[in-house]
Amino acid sequence: MVLLLFIIILMAGGVVAWIASRFNETVGKIIALLTVSADLALSIMVWLNRQAYLDSSQDQWMMRFNAEWIPTFGISVSFALDGLSLLMIMLTFFLGVLAVLTSWKEIEYRTGFYYFNLLWVLAGITGVFLTMDLFLFYFFWEVMLIPMYFLIGVWGHENKTYAAYKFFIFTQASGLLMLLAILSLYFIHGSANGTYTFNYFELLNTTYSPEVGRLLMLGFLAAFVVKLPVVPFHTWLPDAHSQAPTAGSLILAGLLLKTGAYGLLRFVVPFFPEASLELAPVAMLFGVIGILYGAILAFSQTDFKRLVAYTSVSHMGFVILGVFAFNELAWQGVVMQMITHGISTGALFILAGSLYERIHTRDITSMGGFWARMPFMAVIALIFSMASLGLPGLGNFVAEFLTLLGSWSANRTLTIFAAIGLVGATAYSLRIMQKIYYGEARMDPHRSSHSQDLGTREKLIFIPMVLLIVWLGVYPQVFIDTAKRPVNDGLKLSEQKIRKSFEAREAVLNQKGGAHE
């Protein structure tokens, strides 16, 4: 029941915070904070008891929950937790707590409805990471979309309506293609086996022709590459980030993008390994294009939040590169990238929000010389800028090193170009520090005189993030071990299905050859 509680607590807490805020806004904030903290505490308890799962070789799953919902249509409430899911939900709740703290003073109107949407988008993300029923998966995919639309459209900045519509159209259109693929898979399985079901484990064994497999894979792939996002489907991201409130940008970069990466690992490759293998060279090429293109555009931005948004496009290129490299090292790098990017880029967005609260601009050309005025903030910015460029000793280095090491065995040429992208990351990361914190002060003295260093609440946000990014860089083995089994099982399942498909084709060809003779 713990898996169900994760979602119920968030949904119920969102409703209670909304109601309580009508009478007292502070009480609503406290309820929202306690709600996400309760889920984080529960996930930590599960984490502390994971050793039995790591030592066991019998079951892939740490926890399972299954209950009939609409048996007539083969729909069930099915949740499962493995090492990959555990890492993702812990990241969700950790960043969720920080999102509530970040919003404490920033959101000044309709706070109850704001925290309702914030907690419900977290509930949708949690559902995506846990559900093993494809109908329920699509349901939670949509639950993520609608609250995020409101977070951008109601509490965003000057062009918030345009950004919210663009985000909604991109993600909804691609999500509908995934829905068509899910329904097609449902009917193909039902007509072949006589059992119509949306159960993940049963649909894994569905057989179809290579042509049908390619079409179904493209339906799933559309939703995940748009959410990731992959160039050229990335154009919604800079607009959404630049207009969203700080917590919205934190959740977008830290969590929503990871649902796309998770979908590739959990659905696309295991369901359609043969079609994925055929697509791998093209997918890896687009990953490298994203790495280089995102880095170039990030370097050219003057809006701080748009700059950080394009760094996400670059970093997510490593995810595509690693997923389609089809080996354990690359997949471990992808998992590490999902975690470290969520922390480092999330921290940069919080820094952008903190600066905006103080000086009311995101234009980095009008900043400068803030190190003397805000030294604590400057040190935090330096740490996460160095993490973003992949400095050894910080988590992002481990993620990118593993990904490049894994992709080297798959495609050396593309790996070389991907490594060049790290030079671009160095350029835009150093530009952040030079334009904002070093050099001469370019801002009007009266305007900059109001700038103060980070307060206690903000320090409470950044210090855990710093400790975690250092932990991931210095001792990542504990996270690698947790993800090891799901990574290996996913690769083994894919290899087995590819082998069976090739054997079946050879048998048909041999049969035809014998008949011809």
HUUR-V987355 format. One record per pair of residues at least 12 apart in sequence whose ideal C-beta (glycine too) atoms are under 10 Angstrom apart, sorted by the first residue. I is the first residue (numbers start at 1). J is the second residue. If there is no record, write none. Layout:
BEGIN
I,J
I,J
END
This chain:
BEGIN
1,63
1,65
1,79
2,42
2,43
2,45
2,46
2,62
2,63
2,65
2,79
2,81
3,42
3,46
3,62
3,63
3,64
3,65
3,77
3,78
3,79
3,80
3,81
3,85
3,89
3,126
3,127
3,130
3,131
3,132
4,65
4,67
4,77
4,79
4,130
5,38
5,39
5,42
5,65
6,38
6,39
6,42
6,43
6,46
6,79
6,81
6,89
6,92
6,93
6,122
6,123
6,126
6,127
6,129
6,130
7,39
7,79
7,122
7,123
7,124
7,125
7,126
7,127
7,130
7,131
7,140
7,143
8,39
8,123
9,34
9,35
9,36
9,38
9,39
9,42
9,119
9,123
9,126
10,32
10,35
10,36
10,38
10,39
10,92
10,93
10,96
10,118
10,119
10,120
10,121
10,122
10,123
10,124
10,125
10,126
10,127
11,35
11,116
11,119
11,120
11,122
11,123
11,124
11,126
11,127
11,143
12,35
12,119
12,123
13,31
13,32
13,33
13,34
13,35
13,36
13,38
13,39
13,115
13,116
13,119
13,120
13,122
13,123
14,31
14,32
14,35
14,112
14,113
14,115
14,116
14,117
14,118
14,119
14,120
14,121
14,122
14,123
14,147
15,31
15,112
15,116
15,119
15,120
16,28
16,31
16,32
16,34
16,35
16,112
16,115
16,116
16,119
17,29
17,30
17,31
17,32
17,33
17,34
17,35
17,100
17,111
17,112
17,113
17,114
17,115
17,116
17,118
17,119
18,31
18,32
18,110
18,111
18,112
18,113
18,114
18,115
18,116
18,117
18,119
18,120
19,31
19,112
19,116
20,32
20,112
20,115
21,110
21,111
21,112
21,113
21,114
21,115
21,116
22,111
22,112
22,113
23,112
24,112
25,107
25,108
25,109
25,110
25,111
25,112
25,115
26,104
26,111
27,112
28,111
28,112
28,113
28,114
28,115
28,116
29,100
29,101
29,103
29,104
29,105
29,107
29,111
29,112
29,114
29,115
30,100
31,100
31,112
31,115
31,119
32,96
32,97
32,99
32,100
32,101
32,103
32,104
32,111
32,112
32,114
32,115
32,116
32,118
32,119
32,122
33,96
33,97
33,99
33,100
33,101
33,103
33,104
33,115
34,97
34,100
35,93
35,96
35,97
35,100
35,115
35,118
35,119
35,122
35,123
36,92
36,93
36,94
36,95
36,96
36,97
36,98
36,99
36,100
36,101
36,115
36,118
36,119
36,122
37,93
37,96
37,97
37,100
38,93
39,89
39,90
39,92
39,93
39,94
39,96
39,97
39,119
39,122
39,123
39,126
40,89
40,90
40,92
40,93
40,94
40,95
40,96
40,97
41,93
42,89
42,93
43,81
43,86
43,87
43,89
43,90
43,91
43,92
43,93
43,94
43,126
44,90
44,93
44,94
46,62
46,63
46,81
46,86
46,89
46,90
47,86
47,87
47,89
47,90
47,478
47,482
49,62
50,62
50,81
50,83
50,86
50,478
50,481
50,482
51,481
53,81
53,82
53,83
53,86
53,482
53,485
54,83
54,478
54,481
54,482
54,484
54,485
56,485
57,485
59,82
59,485
60,80
60,82
60,83
60,485
60,486
60,488
60,489
60,490
60,493
61,79
61,80
61,81
61,82
61,83
61,85
61,132
61,485
61,486
61,489
62,80
62,81
62,82
62,83
62,85
62,86
62,482
62,485
63,79
63,80
63,81
63,82
63,85
63,86
63,130
64,78
64,79
64,80
64,81
64,82
64,132
65,77
65,78
65,79
65,80
65,81
65,130
65,132
66,78
66,79
66,80
66,132
66,133
66,199
66,201
67,79
69,133
69,135
69,136
69,198
70,135
70,198
71,197
72,196
73,135
73,186
73,196
73,197
73,198
74,133
74,134
74,135
74,186
74,189
74,190
74,195
74,196
74,197
74,198
74,199
74,202
74,203
75,133
75,134
75,135
75,136
75,139
75,186
75,196
75,197
75,198
75,199
76,131
76,132
76,133
76,135
76,136
76,197
76,198
76,199
77,131
77,132
77,133
77,136
78,130
78,131
78,132
78,133
78,134
78,135
78,136
78,137
78,198
78,199
78,200
78,201
79,126
79,127
79,129
79,130
79,131
79,132
79,133
79,136
80,130
80,131
80,132
80,133
80,200
80,201
81,129
81,130
81,132
82,130
82,266
82,482
82,483
82,485
82,486
82,487
82,489
82,490
83,335
83,479
83,480
83,481
83,482
83,483
83,484
83,485
83,486
83,487
83,489
84,129
84,262
84,265
84,266
84,331
84,335
84,338
84,482
84,483
84,484
84,485
84,486
84,487
84,489
84,490
85,126
85,128
85,129
85,130
85,131
85,132
85,262
85,266
85,483
85,486
86,129
86,130
86,482
86,483
86,486
87,129
87,258
87,335
87,336
87,338
87,339
87,479
87,482
87,483
87,486
88,125
88,126
88,128
88,129
88,130
88,255
88,258
88,259
88,261
88,262
88,266
88,335
88,338
88,339
88,342
88,483
89,122
89,125
89,126
89,128
89,129
89,130
90,339
90,479
90,482
91,125
91,129
91,254
91,255
91,258
91,338
91,339
91,340
91,342
91,343
91,346
91,468
92,122
92,123
92,125
92,126
92,128
92,129
92,251
92,254
92,255
92,258
92,259
92,342
93,122
93,125
93,126
94,254
94,339
94,342
94,343
94,346
94,464
94,465
94,468
95,122
95,125
95,247
95,250
95,251
95,253
95,254
95,255
95,258
95,342
95,343
95,346
95,465
96,118
96,119
96,121
96,122
96,123
96,125
96,126
96,247
96,250
96,251
96,254
96,255
97,122
97,460
97,461
97,464
98,247
98,250
98,251
98,254
98,343
98,346
98,347
98,350
98,460
98,461
98,462
98,464
98,465
99,115
99,118
99,119
99,121
99,122
99,151
99,245
99,246
99,247
99,248
99,249
99,250
99,251
99,254
99,255
99,346
99,350
99,461
100,115
100,118
100,119
100,122
100,247
101,247
101,350
101,457
101,458
101,460
101,461
102,245
102,246
102,247
102,248
102,249
102,250
102,346
102,349
102,350
102,353
102,354
102,457
102,458
102,461
103,115
103,118
103,151
103,155
103,245
103,246
103,247
103,248
103,250
103,353
104,247
104,457
104,458
104,461
105,357
105,455
105,457
105,458
106,155
106,245
106,246
106,247
106,353
106,354
106,356
106,357
107,151
107,154
107,155
107,245
107,246
107,247
108,155
109,154
109,155
110,150
110,154
110,155
111,155
113,147
113,150
113,151
113,154
113,155
114,147
114,150
114,151
114,154
114,155
114,245
114,247
114,248
115,247
116,147
116,150
117,146
117,147
117,148
117,149
117,150
117,151
117,152
117,154
117,155
117,248
118,147
118,148
118,150
118,151
118,155
118,245
118,247
118,248
118,251
119,147
120,143
120,144
120,146
120,147
120,148
120,150
120,151
121,143
121,144
121,145
121,146
121,147
121,148
121,149
121,150
121,151
121,247
121,248
121,251
121,252
121,255
121,256
122,143
122,144
122,147
122,251
122,255
123,140
123,143
123,144
123,147
124,139
124,140
124,141
124,142
124,143
124,144
124,145
124,146
124,147
124,148
124,255
124,256
124,259
125,140
125,141
125,143
125,144
125,148
125,251
125,254
125,255
125,256
125,258
125,259
125,262
126,140
126,143
126,144
126,255
127,139
127,140
127,141
127,143
127,144
128,140
128,141
128,143
128,144
128,227
128,255
128,256
128,258
128,259
128,260
128,262
128,263
128,266
129,255
129,258
129,259
129,262
129,266
131,198
131,200
132,198
132,199
132,200
132,201
132,203
132,266
133,197
133,198
133,199
133,200
133,201
133,203
134,178
134,179
134,181
134,182
134,183
134,185
134,186
134,197
134,198
134,199
134,200
134,203
134,220
134,267
134,271
135,179
135,182
135,183
135,186
135,197
135,198
135,199
136,198
136,200
137,178
137,182
137,198
137,200
137,263
137,266
137,267
138,175
138,176
138,178
138,179
138,182
138,183
138,198
138,223
140,259
141,171
141,172
141,175
141,178
141,179
141,223
141,227
141,259
141,263
142,171
142,172
142,175
142,176
142,179
144,171
144,175
144,227
144,251
144,255
144,256
144,259
145,167
145,168
145,171
145,172
145,175
145,227
145,256
146,168
146,172
147,248
147,251
148,164
148,167
148,168
148,171
148,240
148,244
148,248
148,251
148,252
148,255
148,256
149,163
149,164
149,165
149,167
149,168
149,171
149,172
149,240
150,164
150,248
151,164
151,167
151,240
151,244
151,245
151,247
151,248
151,249
151,251
151,252
152,164
152,165
152,166
152,167
152,168
152,239
152,240
152,241
152,243
152,244
152,245
152,248
152,249
152,252
153,165
153,167
153,168
153,243
153,244
154,245
155,243
155,244
155,245
155,246
155,247
155,248
156,239
156,240
156,242
156,243
156,244
156,245
156,248
156,249
157,242
157,243
157,244
157,245
157,305
157,356
157,362
158,242
158,243
159,239
159,242
159,243
160,239
160,240
160,242
160,243
160,244
160,245
160,248
161,243
162,239
162,243
163,236
163,237
163,238
163,239
163,240
163,241
163,242
163,243
163,244
163,248
164,239
164,240
164,243
164,244
164,248
165,236
165,239
166,235
166,236
166,237
166,239
166,240
166,243
167,236
167,237
167,239
167,240
167,241
167,243
167,244
167,252
167,256
168,236
168,240
169,236
170,226
170,227
170,229
170,233
170,234
170,235
170,236
170,237
170,239
170,240
171,223
171,226
171,227
171,229
171,236
171,240
171,256
171,260
172,223
172,226
173,222
173,223
173,226
174,219
174,220
174,221
174,222
174,223
174,224
174,225
174,226
174,227
174,229
174,233
174,260
175,222
175,223
175,226
175,227
176,219
176,222
176,223
177,218
177,219
177,220
177,221
177,222
177,223
177,226
178,216
178,218
178,219
178,220
178,221
178,222
178,223
178,224
178,226
178,227
178,263
178,267
179,219
179,223
180,215
180,216
180,219
180,222
181,215
181,216
181,217
181,218
181,219
181,220
181,221
181,222
181,223
181,267
181,271
181,272
182,198
182,203
182,216
182,219
182,220
182,223
182,267
183,198
183,219
184,208
184,212
184,215
184,216
184,219
185,198
185,203
185,206
185,208
185,212
185,213
185,216
185,219
185,220
185,271
185,272
186,198
186,199
186,203
186,206
188,203
188,206
188,207
188,208
188,209
188,212
188,213
188,216
189,202
189,203
189,204
189,205
189,206
189,207
189,208
190,206
192,205
192,206
192,207
192,208
193,205
193,206
193,207
200,266
200,267
200,270
200,271
203,267
203,271
204,267
204,270
204,271
204,493
204,497
205,497
206,271
207,497
207,500
207,501
207,504
208,272
210,272
210,274
210,275
210,278
210,501
210,505
211,275
212,272
212,275
213,271
213,272
213,273
213,274
213,275
213,276
213,278
213,497
213,501
214,272
214,274
214,275
214,276
214,278
214,279
215,272
215,275
216,268
216,271
216,272
216,275
217,267
217,268
217,269
217,271
217,272
217,273
217,274
217,275
217,276
217,278
217,279
218,268
218,272
218,275
218,279
219,268
219,272
220,263
220,264
220,267
220,268
220,271
220,272
221,260
221,263
221,264
221,267
221,268
221,272
221,275
221,276
221,279
221,283
223,259
223,260
223,263
223,267
223,268
224,259
224,260
224,261
224,262
224,263
224,264
224,265
224,266
224,267
224,268
224,320
224,323
225,260
225,263
225,264
225,268
225,283
225,286
225,290
225,316
225,320
226,260
227,252
227,256
227,257
227,258
227,259
227,260
227,261
227,262
227,263
227,316
228,256
228,257
228,258
228,259
228,260
228,261
228,263
228,264
228,287
228,290
228,312
228,313
228,316
228,317
228,319
228,320
228,323
229,257
229,260
229,290
229,294
229,312
229,313
229,316
230,260
230,283
230,286
230,287
230,289
230,290
230,313
230,316
230,317
230,319
230,320
231,286
231,287
231,288
231,289
231,290
231,291
231,292
231,293
231,294
231,297
231,313
231,314
231,316
231,317
231,320
232,286
232,289
232,290
232,293
233,286
233,290
234,290
234,293
234,294
234,297
234,309
234,310
234,312
234,313
234,316
234,317
235,313
237,252
237,253
237,256
237,257
237,294
237,306
237,309
237,310
237,312
237,313
237,316
238,294
238,297
238,298
238,301
238,303
238,305
238,306
238,307
238,308
238,309
238,310
238,312
238,313
239,306
239,309
240,252
240,253
240,256
240,305
240,309
241,253
241,303
241,305
241,306
241,307
241,308
241,309
241,310
241,312
241,345
241,349
241,352
242,301
242,303
242,304
242,305
242,306
242,307
242,308
242,309
242,352
242,362
243,305
243,306
244,305
244,309
244,349
244,353
245,353
245,356
246,305
246,346
246,349
246,350
246,351
246,352
246,353
246,354
246,356
246,357
247,346
247,349
247,350
247,353
248,349
248,353
249,305
249,308
249,309
249,312
249,345
249,346
249,348
249,349
249,350
249,352
249,353
250,342
250,345
250,346
250,347
250,348
250,349
250,350
250,353
250,461
251,342
251,346
251,349
252,309
252,312
252,345
252,346
252,349
253,308
253,309
253,311
253,312
253,315
253,316
253,341
253,342
253,343
253,344
253,345
253,346
253,347
253,348
253,349
254,312
254,338
254,339
254,341
254,342
254,343
254,344
254,345
254,346
254,347
254,349
255,338
255,342
255,346
257,312
257,313
257,315
257,316
257,319
257,338
257,341
257,342
257,345
258,316
258,319
258,335
258,337
258,338
258,339
258,341
258,342
259,338
260,316
260,319
260,320
260,338
261,316
261,318
261,319
261,320
261,322
261,323
261,334
261,335
261,337
261,338
261,341
262,319
262,334
262,335
262,338
264,276
264,283
264,319
264,320
264,322
264,323
264,324
264,334
265,319
265,322
265,323
265,331
265,334
265,335
265,338
265,483
265,486
265,487
265,490
265,491
266,486
266,490
268,283
268,323
268,324
269,323
269,324
269,326
269,331
269,490
269,491
269,493
269,494
269,497
270,489
270,490
270,491
270,492
270,493
270,494
270,497
271,493
271,494
271,497
272,494
272,497
273,326
273,490
273,491
273,493
273,494
273,495
273,496
273,497
273,498
273,499
273,500
273,501
274,494
274,497
274,498
274,500
274,501
274,502
274,505
276,323
276,324
276,326
276,494
276,498
277,324
277,326
277,494
277,495
277,498
277,501
279,324
280,323
280,324
280,325
280,326
280,410
280,411
281,324
281,410
281,411
281,414
282,324
283,320
283,321
283,323
283,324
283,325
284,317
284,320
284,321
284,322
284,323
284,324
284,325
284,326
284,330
284,407
284,410
284,411
284,413
284,414
284,415
284,418
285,320
285,321
285,324
285,411
285,413
285,414
285,417
286,317
286,320
286,321
286,324
287,316
287,317
287,318
287,319
287,320
287,321
287,322
287,323
287,324
287,325
287,403
287,407
287,414
287,418
287,421
288,317
288,318
288,320
288,321
288,407
288,411
288,413
288,414
288,415
288,416
288,417
288,418
288,419
288,420
288,421
289,317
289,320
289,414
289,417
289,418
289,421
290,312
290,313
290,314
290,315
290,316
290,317
290,318
290,319
290,320
290,321
290,418
290,421
291,313
291,314
291,315
291,316
291,317
291,318
291,320
291,321
291,400
291,414
291,417
291,418
291,419
291,420
291,421
291,422
291,424
291,425
292,314
292,317
292,417
292,418
292,420
292,421
292,423
292,424
293,310
293,313
293,314
293,317
293,421
293,424
294,309
294,310
294,311
294,312
294,313
294,314
294,315
294,316
294,317
294,421
294,424
294,425
294,428
295,310
295,311
295,313
295,314
295,315
295,317
295,389
295,420
295,421
295,422
295,423
295,424
295,425
295,426
295,427
295,428
295,429
296,310
296,314
296,421
296,424
296,427
296,428
297,309
297,310
297,311
297,313
297,314
297,424
297,428
298,310
298,311
298,312
298,313
298,314
298,315
298,388
298,424
298,425
298,427
298,428
298,429
298,431
298,432
299,311
299,424
299,425
299,426
299,427
299,428
299,429
299,430
299,431
299,432
300,428
300,431
301,362
301,364
301,428
301,431
302,362
302,363
302,364
302,365
302,366
302,435
303,352
303,361
303,362
303,363
303,364
303,365
304,348
304,349
304,351
304,352
304,353
304,355
304,356
304,361
304,362
304,363
304,364
304,367
304,432
304,435
304,436
305,348
305,349
305,352
305,353
305,355
305,356
305,362
306,352
306,362
307,348
307,352
307,362
307,364
307,428
307,429
307,431
307,432
307,435
308,344
308,345
308,346
308,347
308,348
308,349
308,351
308,352
308,362
308,384
308,388
308,428
308,432
309,345
309,348
309,349
309,352
310,428
311,341
311,344
311,345
311,348
311,385
311,388
311,389
311,424
311,425
311,428
311,429
311,432
312,341
312,345
312,348
312,349
312,388
314,388
314,421
314,422
314,424
314,425
314,428
315,337
315,338
315,340
315,341
315,344
315,345
315,388
315,390
315,396
315,399
315,400
315,421
315,425
316,337
316,338
316,341
316,345
317,337
317,403
317,418
317,421
318,330
318,333
318,334
318,336
318,337
318,341
318,390
318,396
318,399
318,400
318,402
318,403
318,404
318,407
318,418
318,421
318,422
319,333
319,334
319,335
319,337
319,338
319,341
319,399
319,403
320,334
320,403
321,333
321,334
321,337
321,400
321,403
321,404
321,406
321,407
321,410
321,411
321,414
321,415
321,417
321,418
321,421
322,334
322,335
322,336
322,337
322,399
322,400
322,402
322,403
322,404
322,405
322,406
322,407
322,410
322,418
323,403
323,407
324,407
324,410
324,411
325,403
325,404
325,405
325,406
325,407
325,408
325,409
325,410
325,411
325,414
325,415
326,406
326,407
326,409
326,410
326,491
326,494
326,495
326,498
327,405
327,406
327,407
327,408
327,409
327,410
327,487
327,491
328,402
328,406
328,480
328,484
328,487
328,488
328,490
328,491
329,401
329,402
329,403
329,404
329,405
329,406
329,407
329,408
329,409
329,487
330,402
330,403
330,404
330,405
330,406
330,407
330,408
330,409
330,410
330,415
330,487
330,491
331,402
331,403
331,406
331,483
331,484
331,486
331,487
331,488
331,490
331,491
332,398
332,399
332,402
332,403
332,405
332,406
332,476
332,479
332,480
332,481
332,483
332,484
332,487
332,488
333,398
333,399
333,400
333,401
333,402
333,403
333,404
333,405
333,406
333,407
333,480
334,399
334,402
334,403
334,406
334,483
334,487
335,399
335,402
335,403
335,479
335,480
335,482
335,483
335,484
335,486
335,487
336,395
336,396
336,397
336,398
336,399
336,400
336,401
336,402
336,403
336,472
336,473
336,476
336,479
336,480
336,483
337,395
337,396
337,398
337,399
337,400
337,402
337,403
338,399
338,483
339,395
339,396
339,398
339,399
339,468
339,469
339,472
339,476
339,479
339,483
340,387
340,388
340,390
340,394
340,395
340,396
340,397
340,398
340,399
340,400
340,468
340,469
340,472
340,473
340,476
340,479
341,387
341,388
341,395
341,396
341,399
341,400
342,395
342,465
342,468
343,384
343,387
343,394
343,395
343,396
343,464
343,465
343,466
343,468
343,469
343,472
344,383
344,384
344,385
344,386
344,387
344,388
344,389
344,390
344,394
344,395
344,396
344,399
344,465
344,468
344,469
344,472
345,384
345,387
345,388
345,396
346,384
346,461
346,465
347,380
347,381
347,383
347,384
347,385
347,387
347,388
347,461
347,462
347,465
347,466
347,468
347,469
348,380
348,381
348,384
348,385
348,387
348,388
348,429
348,432
349,384
350,380
350,384
350,458
350,461
350,462
350,465
351,377
351,378
351,380
351,381
351,384
351,385
351,432
351,436
351,454
351,458
351,462
352,364
352,381
352,432
352,436
353,458
354,374
354,377
354,380
354,381
354,451
354,453
354,454
354,455
354,458
354,461
354,462
355,367
355,370
355,374
355,377
355,381
355,436
355,451
357,451
357,452
357,458
358,370
358,373
358,374
358,377
358,447
358,448
358,450
358,451
358,452
358,453
359,443
359,444
359,447
359,448
359,450
359,451
360,447
360,450
361,443
361,447
363,435
363,442
363,443
364,431
364,432
364,434
364,435
364,436
364,442
365,435
365,442
366,435
366,441
366,442
366,443
366,444
366,447
366,448
367,435
367,436
367,437
367,439
367,441
367,442
367,443
367,448
367,451
368,434
368,435
368,436
368,437
368,438
368,439
368,440
368,441
368,442
368,443
368,448
369,436
369,437
369,438
369,439
369,440
369,441
369,442
369,443
369,448
370,435
370,436
370,437
370,438
370,439
370,441
370,443
370,448
370,451
370,453
371,433
371,436
371,437
371,438
371,439
372,437
372,438
372,441
373,437
373,441
373,443
373,448
373,449
373,451
373,452
373,453
374,436
374,437
374,451
374,452
374,453
374,454
375,437
375,453
375,454
376,453
376,454
376,455
376,458
376,459
376,462
377,436
377,437
377,451
377,452
377,453
377,454
377,458
377,459
377,462
378,433
378,436
378,437
378,438
378,453
378,454
379,437
379,454
379,462
379,466
380,454
380,458
380,459
380,461
380,462
380,463
380,465
380,466
381,429
381,432
381,433
381,436
381,437
381,462
382,429
382,432
382,433
382,437
383,462
383,465
383,466
383,469
383,470
384,396
384,429
384,432
384,462
384,465
384,466
384,469
385,425
385,426
385,428
385,429
385,430
385,431
385,432
385,433
385,436
385,437
386,426
386,429
386,430
386,433
386,469
387,429
387,465
387,466
387,469
387,470
387,472
387,473
388,425
388,426
388,428
388,429
388,432
389,422
389,423
389,424
389,425
389,426
389,427
389,428
389,429
389,430
389,432
390,404
390,421
390,422
390,425
390,426
390,429
390,473
391,426
391,429
391,473
392,473
392,474
393,469
393,470
393,473
393,474
394,466
394,469
394,470
394,471
394,472
394,473
394,474
395,468
395,469
395,470
395,471
395,472
395,473
395,474
395,476
395,479
396,422
396,425
396,469
396,472
396,473
397,422
397,472
397,473
397,476
398,472
398,473
398,474
398,475
398,476
398,477
398,479
398,480
399,472
399,473
399,476
400,418
400,419
400,421
400,422
400,425
401,419
401,422
402,476
402,480
403,415
403,418
404,416
404,418
404,419
404,421
404,422
407,419
END
